[in-house]
């Protein structure tokens, strides 16, 4: 789901994307190489984006990590 406008894209770039390196490291440390981390991160991004479209996220980082853990 691409951003519908530049403001939404800026929100995603500012509040979600900066956490990717730490999220990758956390997933690798927690679950090892048995998972396809790229797929988990992509699915998590989609779910975060859908949640953002439905309403305001108070803590995008926490929501991203919880989503990735549950994926």
Buried (B, 14 or more C-beta within 10 A) or exposed (E): EEBEEEEBEEBBEEBBEEBEEEBBEBBEEEEEEEBEBEEBBEBBBEBBBEBBEEEEBEEBBEBBBBBBBEB
